[in-house]
Amino acid sequence: MSLFLHLYVITPPTLSGIITSMFSTSSQLKYWTFNGETELAELRKEANQRFIQEHESSISIEKQAKYFLTPGEEKLLIRHFEFILREFCVRFLPPMPKYVLGTALTYFKRFYVHNSVMDYHPRDIMLTSVYLASKVEEFNVNISQFVGNLKGDRDKFASIILGFELLLMDKLHYHLTVHNPFRPLEGFFIDLKTKFKGVEDVEKLRKGAEEFLDKSLATDACLLFSPSQLALAAVLSSGTKESMNLESYVTGVLLKGANEDEMRKTVYQIKRIRYIVKNQEPLQRDQIGHIQKKLEQCRNQENNPESEIYKRKLDEMFEEEEELQSKKRARMEEAQKKEEQLLLGK
């Protein structure tokens, strides 16, 4: 395990108050940091196959390949909605802090590690991820303000978001605290200013480092590396652009006292991050329309807020809840009646 997995990270405020923790003991590292892109691809393929196996009985074998989405098509669609999510957050009013965007994207990416877009439409999960991240990170906007940033039927959007909020939390196993790389990045800037004399103007590194982290959000980096590793990769990438030699900072300050094996592992992780961020594939917009049409025919209608099946299921749920409440009221009235009779000596 790299030394930088143990760097101290302070999370932004959460619903339960200000929480500080070590990344090395977090749920993010234990449950949501994966070994590599191969493992992620395999897990997503399993989610795809699980959905197909559950719904293939009504589709002939000959038609299945054309009817259901492939793992590759799911990946393209997820990346498309990640882009929309980022654009929505950037244009949000009031202005949204970057760590809210980072948390929202992390929720969205985590959700589709174990779930198929055929089961839950990414548009619904995208909006719910941003709304939940806003609440968790205490970016205080109510549901009316939130949907005010959307065009179209805002009441429908509000209903969808509130309807999927508990589901999203459940699928994330209530691991809602996200360690973003933005705080460690500030830590590195402070460290460079106070402990390293090799750079005259540390702030020159800021623009390039922030751009690197913005680009990393379009990759699976947050599922593969620690926030401090991402922040360090951003600083070093910016240093390269600005022709600043930060090698002595890494070896003489950050890794001072580390053994050769530790240094090698850290350098390898940083190289992996920089390669992934630099070599990400462009969005294939020309294929999205076809994939979305295909999704509309194969998606799970039980999880489609606009389908009759979903509406009927929702009505049944409310009827059951009302029936339970009626029974509870009846029991309370009966208990109160008995208590009054005892007091009156009847």
Phi, psi and chi 1 to 4 in degrees:
 res  aa     phi    psi   chi1   chi2   chi3   chi4
   1 MET       -  133.4 -174.7 -179.9  -66.2      -
   2 SER   -67.8  149.6  169.3      -      -      -
   3 LEU   -54.2  -34.6  175.4   67.7      -      -
   4 PHE   -75.2   -8.7  -68.1  103.4      -      -
   5 LEU   -69.4  -18.1  -71.3 -179.5      -      -
   6 HIS  -101.0    0.0  -60.5  -76.0      -      -
   7 LEU   -63.9  140.8  -73.6  176.7      -      -
   8 TYR   -71.2  131.1 -171.7   69.5      -      -
   9 VAL  -124.7  131.9  178.4      -      -      -
  10 ILE  -102.6  121.8  -59.1  177.1      -      -
  11 THR   -80.0  153.3   62.8      -      -      -
  12 PRO   -64.5  167.0  -20.2   32.8      -      -
  13 PRO   -55.2  146.5  -23.1   32.7      -      -
  14 THR  -126.3  179.5   65.5      -      -      -
  15 LEU   -59.6  -31.9  -73.7  172.8      -      -
  16 SER   -90.4   10.4   57.8      -      -      -
  17 GLY   109.8 -172.7      -      -      -      -
  18 ILE   -77.2  118.8  -64.1  175.9      -      -
  19 ILE  -116.1  128.2  -62.8  175.7      -      -
  20 THR  -118.1  141.2   59.4      -      -      -
  21 SER  -156.4  164.9   73.1      -      -      -
  22 MET   -86.0  132.0  -63.7  -72.3  -73.4      -
  23 PHE   -59.4  -33.5  176.0   76.7      -      -
  24 SER   -66.8  -13.6   59.2      -      -      -
  25 THR  -115.2   11.0   59.2      -      -      -
  26 SER   -84.2  159.7   68.4      -      -      -
  27 SER   -66.1  -26.9   61.0      -      -      -
  28 GLN   -61.8  -44.3 -177.4  167.1  -27.6      -
  29 LEU   -73.2  -42.6  174.9   60.2      -      -
  30 LYS   -70.3  -40.8 -172.7  174.2 -178.7  179.8
  31 TYR  -113.2  -22.0  -60.2  104.8      -      -
  32 TRP  -125.3   17.3  -62.3  105.4      -      -
  33 THR  -116.1  116.2  -57.6      -      -      -
  34 PHE  -103.8  164.1  -58.0   90.6      -      -
  35 ASN   -69.2  -32.8  -67.2  -35.1      -      -
  36 GLY   179.6  179.7      -      -      -      -
  37 GLU   -65.1  -29.2  -67.4  169.0  -68.0      -
  38 THR   -64.7  -43.9  -58.1      -      -      -
  39 GLU   -63.1  -43.6 -178.1 -175.1    8.9      -
  40 LEU   -61.4  -43.2  -78.9  174.3      -      -
  41 ALA   -62.4  -37.9      -      -      -      -
  42 GLU   -68.4  -42.3 -170.4   58.7   36.1      -
  43 LEU   -64.4  -40.6  -70.4  169.9      -      -
  44 ARG   -68.2  -35.8  -72.1  162.9  176.6  158.4
  45 LYS   -64.9  -40.1 -177.8  179.9  176.9 -178.5
  46 GLU   -63.1  -40.7  -72.1  173.5    6.3      -
  47 ALA   -63.0  -41.5      -      -      -      -
  48 ASN   -61.9  -47.3  173.0  -86.4      -      -
  49 GLN   -68.2  -34.1  -67.3  -58.3  -50.2      -
  50 ARG   -61.4  -44.8 -126.7 -179.5   -2.7 -102.5
  51 PHE   -63.8  -45.3  178.7   87.3      -      -
  52 ILE   -61.6  -42.9  -67.7  173.8      -      -
  53 GLN   -63.6  -33.5  -72.0  169.5    5.2      -
  54 GLU   -75.7  -21.4  -69.9  171.8    3.3      -
  55 HIS  -123.4    5.3  -62.4   84.4      -      -
  56 GLU   -78.9  -16.2   64.7 -177.3   -3.4      -
  57 SER   -60.0  -30.3   58.4      -      -      -
  58 SER   -89.0   -2.1   59.1      -      -      -
  59 ILE  -119.2  131.6  -51.2  -62.8      -      -
  60 SER   -65.9  152.4   66.9      -      -      -
  61 ILE   -57.4  -38.0  -64.0  174.6      -      -
  62 GLU   -63.3  -34.0  -65.8   78.7   15.0      -
  63 LYS   -90.6  -14.2  -68.7 -177.8  179.1  179.8
  64 GLN   -58.5  -43.2  -77.5 -180.0   20.5      -
  65 ALA   -61.4  -36.3      -      -      -      -
  66 LYS   -85.7  -20.9  -67.8 -177.2  178.2 -180.0
  67 TYR   -84.8  -49.6 -176.0   78.4      -      -
  68 PHE   -89.1  155.5  -65.2  109.8      -      -
  69 LEU   -75.8  145.8  -63.0 -172.5      -      -
  70 THR   -85.8  162.6   65.5      -      -      -
  71 PRO   -56.1  -36.4  -28.2   36.2      -      -
  72 GLY   -65.2  -40.0      -      -      -      -
  73 GLU   -68.2  -38.1  -72.1  172.2  -31.0      -
  74 GLU   -61.4  -42.9  -71.6 -155.4   41.6      -
  75 LYS   -61.4  -43.3 -176.7  178.4  179.1 -179.7
  76 LEU   -62.4  -42.0  -70.9  176.6      -      -
  77 LEU   -68.5  -39.3 -163.5   58.1      -      -
  78 ILE   -62.9  -44.3  -72.2  168.7      -      -
  79 ARG   -62.9  -36.7  -71.7 -163.7   65.0 -153.3
  80 HIS   -61.5  -45.1  170.5   70.8      -      -
  81 PHE   -76.3  -24.7  -83.7   95.6      -      -
  82 GLU   -64.0  -39.7  -75.4  178.6   -3.4      -
  83 PHE   -63.7  -44.0  175.4   80.7      -      -
  84 ILE   -62.9  -41.4  -66.0  174.0      -      -
  85 LEU   -58.8  -45.5 -173.6  155.6      -      -
  86 ARG   -63.5  -43.7  -69.2  169.0   67.5 -167.8
  87 GLU   -63.2  -40.1  -71.9  -64.2  -61.0      -
  88 PHE   -61.7  -44.5  174.3   66.1      -      -
  89 CYS   -68.7  -38.5  -68.9      -      -      -
  90 VAL   -64.2  -36.4  167.5      -      -      -
  91 ARG   -92.2   -0.7  -62.9  175.4 -177.1  178.6
  92 PHE   -63.9  141.7 -162.8   90.8      -      -
  93 LEU  -124.3  129.5  -68.1  174.6      -      -
  94 PRO   -66.2  160.3   26.2  -35.6      -      -
  95 PRO   -52.9  133.7  -26.5   35.4      -      -
  96 MET   -95.7  128.5 -176.1  178.8  -73.2      -
  97 PRO   -60.0  150.2  -22.0   32.9      -      -
  98 LYS   -62.9  -32.3  -79.6 -169.4  176.8 -179.8
  99 TYR   -68.7  -23.5   57.1   78.4      -      -
 100 VAL   -69.4  -44.0  179.7      -      -      -
 101 LEU   -58.9  -45.3  164.6   60.4      -      -
 102 GLY   -60.6  -42.4      -      -      -      -
 103 THR   -67.9  -42.0  -63.8      -      -      -
 104 ALA   -61.4  -46.4      -      -      -      -
 105 LEU   -64.3  -37.3  -91.3  169.4      -      -
 106 THR   -63.7  -45.1  -60.3      -      -      -
 107 TYR   -57.3  -47.1  -71.5  166.2      -      -
 108 PHE   -61.9  -45.4 -172.4   76.8      -      -
 109 LYS   -65.3  -44.0  -69.7  174.9 -170.9  -72.0
 110 ARG   -61.1  -42.4  -73.0  179.6 -178.5 -179.0
 111 PHE   -56.8  -42.6 -175.6   89.8      -      -
 112 TYR   -90.3   12.6  -73.9  111.3      -      -
 113 VAL   -74.1  -38.6  170.8      -      -      -
 114 HIS  -116.2    3.4  -59.4  -65.8      -      -
 115 ASN  -130.1  150.6  -63.3  -78.2      -      -
 116 SER   -96.1  146.3  168.5      -      -      -
 117 VAL   -66.4  -19.6  -60.0      -      -      -
 118 MET   -71.8  -23.0  -66.9 -178.1  -74.8      -
 119 ASP   -87.4  -41.2 -138.9   -6.2      -      -
 120 TYR  -133.9  118.8  -57.1   97.8      -      -
 121 HIS   -63.5  130.8 -160.4  -67.3      -      -
 122 PRO   -61.1  -24.9   15.7  -27.7      -      -
 123 ARG   -62.7  -43.9  178.5 -166.6   56.8 -119.3
 124 ASP   -67.3  -43.7  -57.6  -29.9      -      -
 125 ILE   -71.3  -33.8  -58.0  -56.2      -      -
 126 MET   -59.7  -53.4  175.3 -160.5   77.2      -
 127 LEU   -63.6  -40.6  -67.5  173.8      -      -
 128 THR   -66.6  -37.0  -50.0      -      -      -
 129 SER   -62.2  -43.0  -67.0      -      -      -
 130 VAL   -67.9  -42.1  179.7      -      -      -
 131 TYR   -65.0  -43.8 -177.7   66.2      -      -
 132 LEU   -65.7  -41.3  179.0   60.4      -      -
 133 ALA   -62.1  -37.9      -      -      -      -
 134 SER   -61.5  -41.0  -61.6      -      -      -
 135 LYS   -70.3  -46.9  -68.7  172.6   69.1  175.3
 136 VAL   -62.9  -39.4  170.3      -      -      -
 137 GLU   -88.7    7.8  -59.3  -68.7    5.3      -
 138 GLU    56.4   38.4  -67.4 -170.1   -6.4      -
 139 PHE   -89.8   95.2  174.9   59.7      -      -
 140 ASN   -78.7   96.1  -63.3  -45.8      -      -
 141 VAL  -131.4  133.8  -70.4      -      -      -
 142 ASN   -81.0  174.1   58.8   39.8      -      -
 143 ILE   -63.6  -33.1 -170.1   64.6      -      -
 144 SER   -67.3  -43.7  -63.1      -      -      -
 145 GLN   -63.4  -39.4  -71.0  174.8  -64.5      -
 146 PHE   -63.3  -54.0 -173.2   88.2      -      -
 147 VAL   -71.6  -13.9  -62.5      -      -      -
 148 GLY   -63.9  -17.5      -      -      -      -
 149 ASN   -86.9    1.5  -76.8  -90.0      -      -
 150 LEU  -109.5  150.3  -65.2  165.6      -      -
 151 LYS   -98.3  142.2  -66.3  179.0 -179.1  178.4
 152 GLY   113.2 -155.2      -      -      -      -
 153 ASP   -77.4   96.1 -170.1  -23.2      -      -
 154 ARG   -69.2  -32.3  -69.5  166.6  178.3  169.8
 155 ASP   -64.4  -38.4  -71.5  -21.9      -      -
 156 LYS   -66.0  -43.0 -176.7 -177.0   78.9  173.0
 157 PHE   -61.6  -43.0  -73.2  132.5      -      -
 158 ALA   -61.5  -42.5      -      -      -      -
 159 SER   -62.9  -42.4  177.2      -      -      -
 160 ILE   -63.7  -47.4  -71.4  171.7      -      -
 161 ILE   -61.5  -48.5  -69.1  166.3      -      -
 162 LEU   -67.4  -30.7  -63.1  176.1      -      -
 163 GLY   -71.6  -29.3      -      -      -      -
 164 PHE  -100.5   -4.8  -81.0   96.8      -      -
 165 GLU   -61.4  -48.8 -173.0  177.4   13.3      -
 166 LEU   -66.5  -37.4  -78.1  175.1      -      -
 167 LEU   -61.1  -45.5  171.4   98.6      -      -
 168 LEU   -60.0  -46.7  175.5   60.0      -      -
 169 MET   -60.4  -40.9  -72.0 -167.7  -74.6      -
 170 ASP   -64.4  -45.0 -178.9   62.0      -      -
 171 LYS   -66.7  -25.2  -66.6  -66.1 -175.8 -179.0
 172 LEU   -87.6    4.5  -63.1  176.5      -      -
 173 HIS    57.3   28.5  -52.3  -62.0      -      -
 174 TYR    59.8   23.8  -65.4   89.8      -      -
 175 HIS   -87.3   82.2  -61.1  148.4      -      -
 176 LEU   -98.4  -15.3  -56.9 -177.3      -      -
 177 THR   -78.6  122.1  -61.7      -      -      -
 178 VAL  -116.7  129.2  171.7      -      -      -
 179 HIS   -91.1  108.5  -61.1  -84.2      -      -
 180 ASN   -91.2  159.5  -75.9  -64.9      -      -
 181 PRO   -80.8   -3.1   27.5  -33.9      -      -
 182 PHE   -70.8  -37.7  -54.3  109.9      -      -
 183 ARG   -68.4  -47.9  -66.9  -69.3  176.5   88.2
 184 PRO   -58.6  -32.7  -26.1   34.7      -      -
 185 LEU   -60.7  -44.5 -179.9   63.2      -      -
 186 GLU   -62.7  -36.2  -67.7  -58.4  -38.7      -
 187 GLY   -62.4  -40.3      -      -      -      -
 188 PHE   -66.4  -38.8  -78.0  125.0      -      -
 189 PHE   -62.8  -43.2  -74.8  144.8      -      -
 190 ILE   -63.1  -43.0  -66.7  169.7      -      -
 191 ASP   -61.7  -44.4 -152.2   41.1      -      -
 192 LEU   -62.9  -38.3  -79.0  162.6      -      -
 193 LYS   -72.1  -33.4  -69.8  173.7 -177.9  177.0
 194 THR   -98.9  -26.3   56.5      -      -      -
 195 LYS  -117.1   -8.3  -63.4 -179.3 -178.6  178.5
 196 PHE  -127.4  124.6 -174.0   62.6      -      -
 197 LYS   -99.7    5.5  -55.5  -57.5 -179.9 -176.5
 198 GLY   -81.8   -7.0      -      -      -      -
 199 VAL  -125.5  123.6  176.7      -      -      -
 200 GLU   -75.8  -45.6  -70.2 -175.2    6.4      -
 201 ASP  -121.9   91.6 -172.6    0.8      -      -
 202 VAL   -62.7  -32.9  173.2      -      -      -
 203 GLU   -63.6  -18.4  -75.3  -59.8  -45.4      -
 204 LYS   -63.7  -21.4  -81.1 -172.1  176.0 -179.1
 205 LEU   -80.8  -17.5  -64.5  168.4      -      -
 206 ARG   -62.0  -50.8 -176.4  175.5  -65.2  -81.7
 207 LYS   -58.1  -49.9 -175.9  173.6 -176.6  -67.9
 208 GLY   -65.3  -36.9      -      -      -      -
 209 ALA   -67.8  -42.7      -      -      -      -
 210 GLU   -66.1  -37.9  -70.3  179.1  -13.2      -
 211 GLU   -64.2  -38.3  -73.6  175.1   -6.2      -
 212 PHE   -62.7  -45.8 -176.8   91.9      -      -
 213 LEU   -64.7  -37.8  -70.6 -175.9      -      -
 214 ASP   -59.9  -43.7  -73.6  -18.3      -      -
 215 LYS   -66.3  -34.5  -70.9  179.2 -178.7  177.4
 216 SER   -65.3  -25.6   76.8      -      -      -
 217 LEU   -65.4  -21.1  -65.7  175.0      -      -
 218 ALA   -86.2    1.6      -      -      -      -
 219 THR  -115.9 -176.7   71.7      -      -      -
 220 ASP   -92.0   18.0  -74.6  -31.5      -      -
 221 ALA   -56.2  -36.9      -      -      -      -
 222 CYS   -68.5  -15.0   67.6      -      -      -
 223 LEU   -96.5   -2.3  -59.5  175.3      -      -
 224 LEU  -122.4  -23.7  -59.0  171.8      -      -
 225 PHE  -132.8  161.0  -54.7   99.3      -      -
 226 SER   -76.5  156.4   74.7      -      -      -
 227 PRO   -58.7  -37.7  -23.0   33.2      -      -
 228 SER   -70.1  -33.3   50.6      -      -      -
 229 GLN   -65.2  -42.5  -72.2  172.6  -26.0      -
 230 LEU   -63.3  -42.7  -68.8  168.9      -      -
 231 ALA   -65.1  -41.4      -      -      -      -
 232 LEU   -65.3  -42.2  179.0   59.0      -      -
 233 ALA   -59.8  -37.5      -      -      -      -
 234 ALA   -65.5  -43.3      -      -      -      -
 235 VAL   -63.9  -45.5  170.1      -      -      -
 236 LEU   -67.8  -36.9  -63.9  179.1      -      -
 237 SER   -63.4  -43.1  175.1      -      -      -
 238 SER   -65.8  -37.5 -175.8      -      -      -
 239 GLY   -60.7  -39.2      -      -      -      -
 240 THR   -63.4  -43.5  -60.0      -      -      -
 241 LYS   -63.3  -36.9  -75.7 -174.8  176.2 -178.8
 242 GLU   -90.2    7.4  -64.6  -66.8  -26.7      -
 243 SER    56.5   39.1  -60.7      -      -      -
 244 MET  -105.0  127.2  -65.1 -177.8 -174.5      -
 245 ASN   -86.9  108.2 -171.9   -9.0      -      -
 246 LEU  -106.3   10.4  -60.4  176.4      -      -
 247 GLU   -59.8  -42.4 -176.1  178.2  -18.5      -
 248 SER   -68.2  -26.9   55.7      -      -      -
 249 TYR   -66.3  -44.6  167.2   67.1      -      -
 250 VAL   -65.8  -49.6  175.2      -      -      -
 251 THR   -77.6  -35.7   57.3      -      -      -
 252 GLY   -93.6  -20.3      -      -      -      -
 253 VAL  -113.9  -61.8  178.5      -      -      -
 254 LEU   -66.8  -44.7  -73.3  178.6      -      -
 255 LEU  -105.2   21.9  -68.7  176.1      -      -
 256 LYS   -60.7  122.5 -172.2  176.4 -178.5 -179.6
 257 GLY    91.4   -7.4      -      -      -      -
 258 ALA   -75.9  149.8      -      -      -      -
 259 ASN   -80.6  172.9   58.9   44.7      -      -
 260 GLU   -62.7  -38.0 -172.3  176.6  -26.5      -
 261 ASP   -65.1  -40.9 -176.8   56.4      -      -
 262 GLU   -63.7  -42.0 -167.5   68.6   49.5      -
 263 MET   -63.6  -42.8  -74.7 -169.2  179.5      -
 264 ARG   -63.3  -42.8 -170.1  180.0   67.7 -105.8
 265 LYS   -64.0  -41.2  -73.1  179.5 -179.8  177.7
 266 THR   -65.2  -46.0  -59.7      -      -      -
 267 VAL   -60.5  -39.3  169.9      -      -      -
 268 TYR   -64.1  -44.0  172.3   68.9      -      -
 269 GLN   -63.1  -42.5  -69.7  -66.6   74.4      -
 270 ILE   -63.9  -40.7  -60.4  -55.0      -      -
 271 LYS   -63.2  -40.4  -75.7 -177.4  176.7  178.9
 272 ARG   -60.5  -45.7  -79.5 -177.3   65.7 -158.8
 273 ILE   -61.3  -48.5  -65.7  168.9      -      -
 274 ARG   -63.6  -35.2  -66.7 -179.3   69.0  174.4
 275 TYR   -67.8  -45.5  177.9   84.1      -      -
 276 ILE   -62.4  -43.9  -71.5  171.5      -      -
 277 VAL   -68.7  -40.9  172.7      -      -      -
 278 LYS   -71.8  -33.8 -177.2 -179.9  178.3 -178.8
 279 ASN  -106.3   24.0  -66.9  -79.2      -      -
 280 GLN   -67.7  142.6   55.6 -173.6  -71.9      -
 281 GLU   -73.8  145.2  -64.9  178.9    2.3      -
 282 PRO   -68.7  155.2   25.0  -33.8      -      -
 283 LEU   -65.7  136.2  -68.5  171.0      -      -
 284 GLN  -100.1   75.2  -61.2  179.3   35.5      -
 285 ARG   -62.0  -30.1  -59.2  179.1 -169.4  -81.6
 286 ASP   -65.7  -17.3   58.2  -41.1      -      -
 287 GLN   -97.5  -13.9  -63.0 -173.4   36.8      -
 288 ILE   -64.0  -42.0  -61.4  -57.1      -      -
 289 GLY   -58.2  -45.6      -      -      -      -
 290 HIS   -63.6  -42.4  167.2   71.5      -      -
 291 ILE   -66.3  -39.6  -64.6  172.1      -      -
 292 GLN   -66.9  -37.0  -66.7 -150.5   72.6      -
 293 LYS   -63.8  -41.5  -75.4 -179.5 -178.2  177.8
 294 LYS   -64.0  -39.0 -162.8  173.2  174.4 -176.9
 295 LEU   -63.5  -39.7  175.7   60.4      -      -
 296 GLU   -60.8  -29.8  -73.0  -53.4  -45.4      -
 297 GLN   -86.8  -24.1   70.4  175.6    2.5      -
 298 CYS  -110.2   -3.8   67.9      -      -      -
 299 ARG   -68.3  155.1   67.2 -178.6  -65.5 -163.9
 300 ASN   -71.7  109.2 -173.8   -7.1      -      -
 301 GLN   -68.2  -19.7  -67.2  -57.4  -42.5      -
 302 GLU   -67.3  -21.2  -70.8 -171.8    4.3      -
 303 ASN  -110.0   17.4  -63.8  -37.1      -      -
 304 ASN  -102.5  107.6  177.9    4.2      -      -
 305 PRO   -57.5  -18.0  -23.1   34.4      -      -
 306 GLU   -95.5   -3.7  -64.4 -179.2    6.0      -
 307 SER   -87.0  155.1   72.8      -      -      -
 308 GLU   -67.2  -35.0  -69.6  -56.9  -42.6      -
 309 ILE   -61.0  -46.3  -63.6  173.7      -      -
 310 TYR   -62.5  -46.0 -179.0   91.9      -      -
 311 LYS   -63.2  -39.8  -67.7  172.5 -176.4  175.4
 312 ARG   -65.4  -41.5 -171.5  163.0   59.0 -112.1
 313 LYS   -63.4  -39.4 -172.4  172.7   70.1  171.0
 314 LEU   -65.8  -42.2 -156.9   63.0      -      -
 315 ASP   -62.0  -42.7  -71.5  -19.2      -      -
 316 GLU   -62.3  -38.7  -70.2  172.1   -3.5      -
 317 MET   -65.1  -43.0 -176.7 -178.5   71.6      -
 318 PHE   -66.6  -37.8  -75.6  135.0      -      -
 319 GLU   -64.6  -42.1  -74.3  173.4    5.4      -
 320 GLU   -63.5  -40.7  -71.7  176.1    4.4      -
 321 GLU   -65.8  -41.0 -172.5  175.1  -23.4      -
 322 GLU   -65.4  -38.6 -179.3   59.3   33.9      -
 323 GLU   -64.3  -41.7 -173.6  178.1  -14.9      -
 324 LEU   -63.9  -41.7  -72.7  171.5      -      -
 325 GLN   -64.4  -38.3  -70.0  -64.0  -33.9      -
 326 SER   -64.2  -43.1  -65.1      -      -      -
 327 LYS   -64.2  -38.7  -71.9  179.7  179.2  179.7
 328 LYS   -65.4  -42.5 -175.1  177.5  179.0 -179.6
 329 ARG   -63.5  -39.8  -75.7 -165.6  -65.2  -89.9
 330 ALA   -64.0  -41.9      -      -      -      -
 331 ARG   -64.4  -40.0  -73.4 -163.6  -60.4  -90.8
 332 MET   -66.9  -40.8  -70.4  176.6   66.7      -
 333 GLU   -65.0  -39.4  -71.1  171.8    0.3      -
 334 GLU   -66.2  -42.4 -177.9   63.8   26.6      -
 335 ALA   -64.1  -40.3      -      -      -      -
 336 GLN   -66.2  -38.9 -172.7  176.0    1.8      -
 337 LYS   -62.7  -43.9 -173.9  177.0  179.4 -178.9
 338 LYS   -64.7  -38.5  -73.2 -178.3  178.8  179.0
 339 GLU   -64.7  -41.4 -172.3  175.5  -27.0      -
 340 GLU   -64.6  -40.0  -70.4  174.1   -6.9      -
 341 GLN   -64.6  -37.6  -72.3  174.9  -18.2      -
 342 LEU   -66.3  -40.4  -74.7  171.6      -      -
 343 LEU   -66.0  -33.7  -73.0  171.7      -      -
 344 LEU   -86.9   -4.8  -65.2  171.4      -      -
 345 GLY    74.6   25.6      -      -      -      -
 346 LYS   -87.7      -  -65.9 -177.7  178.9  180.0
